[in-house]
Amino acid sequence: MEKISNLLGSVYWKVKRSRKLNIISFAILSLISLSFLINCLSLAQSAEIEIFLDFGKEPTVDGYIDRTADEWDDANKQKIFLYQNLSAPENGLEIDLWIVQHEFFLYIAVSFELVEHQSNEFVGILTAESESLDPLDYEDAKIVQFLNITEGNFEYRDYFINESKFFADSQVNGAGASHLEIDSDRVVYEFQLAIESSDGGDEDTRIEAGIYSPFMIIFGESQNYDEDIMLMNVISLFVQFYAYNPIISIEQIIFITLASVIFSLIGSFYGYYIFQIIKLKEKIKKIRR
């Protein structure tokens, strides 16, 4: 009987311990699943488009893409969509997005076609230190605003965003231009943004090099940016550090080479002159002896 009792007791404790292990395992698996779910949700809120920028030649910001001059050949080219609601993206507007870094500047071109363009349409580039799906959460805005698209009248505007309101900067930084090709209904918006610049003070977001930074592209058809942003999307750009490498012209190379030769000859003659003086002194000493 004692053996049976001990056996039943050991079985009981094994079952009890097994239940504890199952509960602990279930709790651990639940925590892992919850962590995975939170991570997936956070990824869903982040930019799906990451672009590592390359250096290239400087394009002209005039609203025209000059293919004969190959001015945008070095750009990173993407086809993306702008949506009404980034949390439930559907039925987006397809745009061509070209981005290139030249020295301390970013150059961004946005191009798309519409069946009918509105007179006061605009495209803007929003920047901030942290990413958001809400354009009013951003801190800085560079906007090219058409005043009359059929006549080609536009303005480049620089704003800072505070408490979900757009305010004009006291000093305009950057550049922008636009042009509508009447025959094809394709419009081009071009921007120039400074990197690692503090010229705008507190009114501009400083675009840092060496990290991924969020940029939101917005589109609308009026001049009320607080309420009438119609389409948008977020991209994440890795901006590179620029190492200054001055370009030396052929004339400068010739001048430096000639200067080096001349100074080398002068140094040789001077050394020969000193050598002859030393030899003369030795001869004089021998004669005196």
C-alpha positions in Angstrom: 0.0 0.0 0.0 2.8 2.4 0.9 4.4 1.8 -2.6 1.1 2.5 -4.3 0.6 5.6 -2.2 4.1 6.9 -3.1 3.5 6.1 -6.8 0.2 8.0 -6.8 1.8 10.9 -5.1 4.6 11.1 -7.6 2.1 11.0 -10.4 0.1 13.7 -8.8 3.1 16.0 -8.5 4.2 15.3 -12.0 0.8 16.2 -13.4 0.7 19.3 -11.2 4.1 20.4 -12.4 3.2 19.7 -16.0 0.1 21.9 -15.6 2.3 24.7 -14.2 4.7 24.3 -17.1 1.8 24.4 -19.6 0.5 27.6 -18.0 4.0 29.2 -18.1 4.5 28.1 -21.7 1.0 29.4 -22.6 1.8 32.8 -21.0 5.2 33.0 -22.8 3.6 32.2 -26.1 0.9 34.7 -25.5 3.5 37.5 -24.8 5.4 36.5 -27.9 2.3 36.6 -30.0 1.2 40.0 -28.5 4.7 41.4 -29.2 4.6 40.2 -32.8 1.1 41.7 -33.3 2.3 45.1 -31.9 5.3 45.0 -34.2 3.1 44.2 -37.2 0.8 47.1 -36.4 3.7 49.5 -36.0 5.1 48.3 -39.3 1.8 49.0 -40.9 2.0 52.6 -39.7 5.5 53.1 -41.1 6.6 54.1 -44.5 6.7 51.1 -46.9 8.9 53.0 -49.4 12.6 53.3 -48.3 15.0 54.9 -50.6 18.8 55.0 -50.2 19.9 58.1 -52.1 22.9 58.3 -54.4 24.8 61.4 -55.4 24.3 62.8 -58.9 24.6 65.9 -61.0 22.4 68.9 -60.2 19.2 69.2 -62.2 17.6 72.6 -63.0 14.5 73.4 -60.9 12.3 75.0 -63.5 9.4 72.6 -63.8 10.7 71.1 -67.1 12.4 67.7 -67.4 15.0 68.2 -70.1 15.6 64.7 -71.4 18.1 66.0 -74.0 20.3 67.3 -71.2 19.9 64.0 -69.2 19.5 66.2 -66.1 17.6 63.6 -64.1 19.6 60.5 -65.3 21.3 60.1 -61.9 18.0 60.2 -59.9 16.5 57.3 -58.0 13.2 56.7 -59.9 10.1 55.2 -58.3 6.4 54.8 -59.3 4.3 55.2 -56.2 0.6 56.0 -55.4 -0.9 58.9 -53.4 -4.0 57.9 -51.4 -6.8 59.7 -49.6 -6.4 57.5 -46.5 -3.1 55.9 -45.7 -4.6 53.6 -43.1 -6.8 52.1 -45.9 -5.0 52.8 -49.1 -7.0 52.3 -52.3 -7.7 53.9 -55.7 -4.5 55.9 -55.6 -3.1 58.4 -58.0 0.1 57.0 -59.7 3.0 59.4 -59.8 6.6 59.3 -61.0 8.9 60.2 -58.2 12.5 61.1 -59.0 15.0 62.0 -56.2 18.7 62.8 -56.4 21.2 64.2 -53.9 23.8 66.8 -55.1 26.2 68.0 -52.5 24.1 69.6 -49.7 20.8 69.6 -51.5 18.0 67.2 -52.3 16.2 67.4 -55.7 12.8 65.9 -55.9 10.6 65.7 -59.1 6.9 64.6 -59.0 5.1 64.0 -62.3 1.7 62.6 -63.1 -1.3 62.8 -65.5 -4.9 63.8 -64.8 -7.9 63.8 -67.1 -8.7 67.3 -65.8 -6.4 69.6 -63.8 -7.8 72.1 -61.5 -6.7 75.8 -61.6 -5.3 75.9 -58.0 -3.8 72.4 -57.6 -0.6 72.0 -55.6 2.0 69.5 -54.6 4.0 69.7 -51.3 6.8 68.0 -49.5 6.4 67.7 -45.7 9.2 66.9 -43.3 9.5 66.1 -39.7 11.7 64.3 -37.2 9.3 61.5 -36.7 6.9 59.7 -39.1 3.2 60.0 -39.1 0.3 59.2 -41.4 -1.4 62.5 -40.6 0.0 65.4 -42.7 -0.9 67.9 -39.9 1.6 66.1 -37.6 4.5 67.2 -39.7 6.6 70.3 -39.0 7.7 71.8 -42.3 6.2 72.2 -45.7 7.6 73.1 -49.1 4.7 73.7 -51.6 4.5 74.6 -55.2 1.0 76.2 -55.6 -0.6 76.9 -59.0 -2.4 80.3 -59.1 -3.7 79.5 -62.6 -2.5 76.3 -64.0 -3.6 77.0 -67.6 -1.6 80.2 -67.7 1.3 78.5 -65.9 1.3 80.9 -62.9 2.6 79.3 -59.7 4.3 80.2 -56.4 6.9 78.4 -54.3 5.9 78.6 -50.7 7.6 77.7 -47.4 5.5 76.9 -44.3 5.9 75.6 -40.8 3.1 73.6 -39.2 2.1 74.3 -35.6 -0.9 72.8 -33.9 -2.3 71.5 -37.2 -2.1 74.9 -38.9 0.1 76.1 -41.7 2.0 79.3 -41.2 4.2 81.1 -43.8 7.9 81.2 -42.9 9.4 84.6 -42.3 12.2 83.6 -44.7 11.7 81.4 -47.7 14.2 78.6 -48.0 14.6 76.1 -50.9 13.2 76.3 -54.4 10.3 74.9 -56.4 8.7 75.1 -59.8 6.0 73.5 -61.9 4.8 73.2 -65.5 1.8 71.6 -67.2 2.2 70.0 -70.6 -1.1 71.0 -72.2 -0.9 68.3 -74.9 -0.4 65.4 -72.6 -2.1 66.7 -69.4 1.1 65.7 -67.5 2.3 68.1 -64.8 5.8 68.3 -63.3 6.6 69.6 -59.9 10.3 70.1 -58.9 11.8 70.9 -55.5 15.2 71.8 -54.0 15.7 71.1 -50.3 18.8 71.9 -48.2 20.5 69.2 -46.2 22.1 69.8 -42.8 21.0 73.4 -42.9 19.9 75.6 -40.0 19.1 78.7 -42.2 15.4 78.5 -41.4 15.9 78.4 -37.7 13.0 77.0 -35.7 10.7 77.4 -38.7 12.4 74.7 -40.8 13.0 71.0 -40.1 16.7 70.2 -40.3 17.2 67.3 -42.7 19.9 65.1 -41.1 22.4 63.1 -43.1 23.3 59.5 -42.2 19.8 58.4 -41.1 16.4 57.6 -42.7 14.0 60.6 -42.5 10.3 60.7 -43.3 9.0 62.8 -46.2 5.3 63.1 -47.0 4.2 64.0 -50.5 0.8 65.8 -50.6 -1.6 66.9 -53.3 -4.6 69.1 -53.3 -6.7 71.4 -55.5 -7.1 74.6 -53.4 -5.0 76.9 -51.2 -6.4 75.7 -47.9 -3.7 73.3 -46.7 -5.2 72.9 -43.2 -8.3 71.1 -44.5 -8.0 70.4 -48.3 -5.1 68.0 -48.6 -6.7 65.3 -50.8 -3.9 62.7 -51.5 -0.7 61.7 -49.8 1.9 59.1 -49.1 5.0 58.7 -47.0 8.5 57.8 -48.1 11.7 57.3 -46.0 14.9 58.7 -47.5 18.4 57.9 -46.4 20.4 61.1 -46.9 24.2 60.7 -47.3 27.0 62.8 -45.8 28.7 64.9 -48.4 32.5 64.9 -48.4 33.7 68.1 -50.1 35.8 67.3 -53.1 36.8 70.5 -54.9 37.0 70.2 -58.7 40.4 71.6 -60.0 40.4 73.0 -63.5 43.0 72.3 -66.2 44.3 75.9 -65.9 44.8 75.4 -62.1 46.6 72.1 -62.7 49.0 73.7 -65.2 49.6 76.7 -62.9 50.4 74.4 -59.9 52.7 72.2 -62.1 54.6 75.3 -63.4 54.9 76.8 -59.9 56.3 73.5 -58.6 58.9 73.3 -61.4 60.0 76.9 -61.0 60.3 76.6 -57.2 62.2 73.3 -57.6 64.7 75.0 -60.0 65.1 77.9 -57.7 65.8 75.5 -54.8 68.3 73.6 -56.9 70.2 76.8 -57.9 70.2 78.0 -54.2 71.5 74.6 -53.0 74.2 74.6 -55.7 75.2 78.2 -54.7 75.5 77.2 -51.0 77.5 74.1 -52.0 80.0 76.3 -54.0 80.4 78.7 -51.1 81.2 75.8 -48.7 83.8 74.5 -51.2 85.4 77.9 -51.6 85.7 78.3 -47.8 87.5 74.9 -47.6 89.9 76.0 -50.3 90.7 79.2 -48.4 91.3 77.3 -45.2 93.8 75.0 -47.1 95.7 78.0 -48.6 96.0 79.6 -45.2 97.5 76.4 -43.7 
